Amino acid sequence: EMTDTGKWELAIHYNEDIDEDIDEDVKLVVTQETINKMKTHNYKNKDDTKCAICYEEFEVNDEVLDIPCEHLFHCLCITKWLTENSYKCPVCKTQIAEYINK
């Protein structure tokens, strides 16, 4: 039997060639298991950078999730986005699976 991660990875592989043909009602998302494999770090800068999901400014030591395109999001914000909305970065549409599977 295929694991949830395996099913997700298969869906991503299948989707690479037909992305524009997928019914808009179908959501390809990231499993919590995949999120757990990703690295996080604490935000260190003291500038006015904002999370592109909640639009709140980052505070020093806020937890952020490392994603391949290096866009910054609060860990909770991007986790919710990836598990409920899409397997792609909400800013540039980079596929998160490409990063996890390397």
Summary of the structure (lengths in Angstrom):
residues: 102
radius of gyration: 14.4
end to end distance: 23.2
largest distance: 48.2
contacts: 253
relative contact order: 0.19
helix: 38%
strand: 11%
